[in-house]
Amino acid sequence: MFMLFVLSFAIVLILGTMPAEVTTVSAATPTVIRIDNPDPDAEAWFGRSVKGLGDINGDGIGDLAVGAPLVDRVYLLSGADQSVIHTVEDPDGLSGYLFGWAVCRISDVDGDSTEDLVVGAPDLWGSGGGFPVPDVNCLIDPSQCPDETPQFGRAFLFSGATGSLIRRLIPEDGDYNKYGVAVASLGDVNGDGVPDVAVGAPFLFINLGRVFALSGSDGSQLWKTVEPAEPQAMIASFGYYINEIDDVTGDGRRDLLVAAPYHDFDSDGGVLAPGSGYVLSGSDGTIFRTHGNPAPADNAFFGGRAKQHWGPGLGRHSRLCLWRG
C-alpha cells in the first residue's frame, strides 16, 4: 500500500504495509519518497489534491494524480519512479480558475481497460467574474449575485491512458457556482455498465449547497440533491467534501457520503455551525441518513478533513468519528 501526505510545495509518498490492528504500530520502517513539483512554482499549490490511481502506464505498478490548482494543472505521475506520465491542463485554456482543485479516480469509462480521472475547477476566488467564497453581500441579497456562467465552476472527465479530455460534466439549470469543489466516483448507479460521477457545489448564491450525479457514459445529469434548509445553514457547505461508499441503502448500488461542515443542526442556536454529515443514495440522491456532530462545538468543521485549513476554528475541535454502515 502507499499513503500520500501533502506539503505546500511537494507531496510525500510513504510505502509500507498496513498494521493488522489499528492499535498496533508496525515495527517496519516505511519507505518515504518526497515528490517535488515537476514544474517548480512558488504559488502552484502542488499537492492540493492527490489521488492514488491504478496502473495507467502498463508497468504493473499503481500511479498517482496530483493537482496544482494555482497553475491549473494535474500531473499523472508514475508510482514506480515518480516521473511525469501526462500533464493535464485546463481544456478551455483558462488561467486562474483552480483547475485541479479536486481530483478522483474512476474505473474505465472510455473502454481502453485503463482507469480514468475526474478533475474539478471550481473558481473559488471569482476569477471568472463570480463572487469569491464566501461573499457576504451575495448571501444577504441574492439580487447582488451575478448571472452564472460555466466558468464559475466546471468538472471534466479525462483518459488515464492518454490524459486527453473524454467529456465535460455539465449540470442542468446552470448551477455552475463553485461546481467542482469536490468530485467522487459513484460506480455504475444507473445500470448502463459505465461508472458515474458525483460533483459537489457547496457554495451557491441561495446559501444552499448542492451535489450532482452525472453519467460517465454521456455526461447527462442523473440527479441533484440540495442542502437541507432546516434547521439552517450558516454558510452553504453541503458538498464541500464527498466520498463514495459501498451500498448501505440495500439497493445494490454504491452510495455517497456528503459533508456540510458549516451546517447548524441545533435549532436553538446554542452552537454555531458544528457541521453535519449525510449518507445519500447513489441511485437517486435521496438523503438516507444524517449524522450530526456527536460532540458539538462552535466552528468544529465536522465533516472536514484535518489536513485542510479552510474553516474557522479548524484544529481546535478536530475529531474522527466512525459509524457502522
Disulfide bonds with the S-S distance in Angstrom:
Cys138-Cys145 1.78
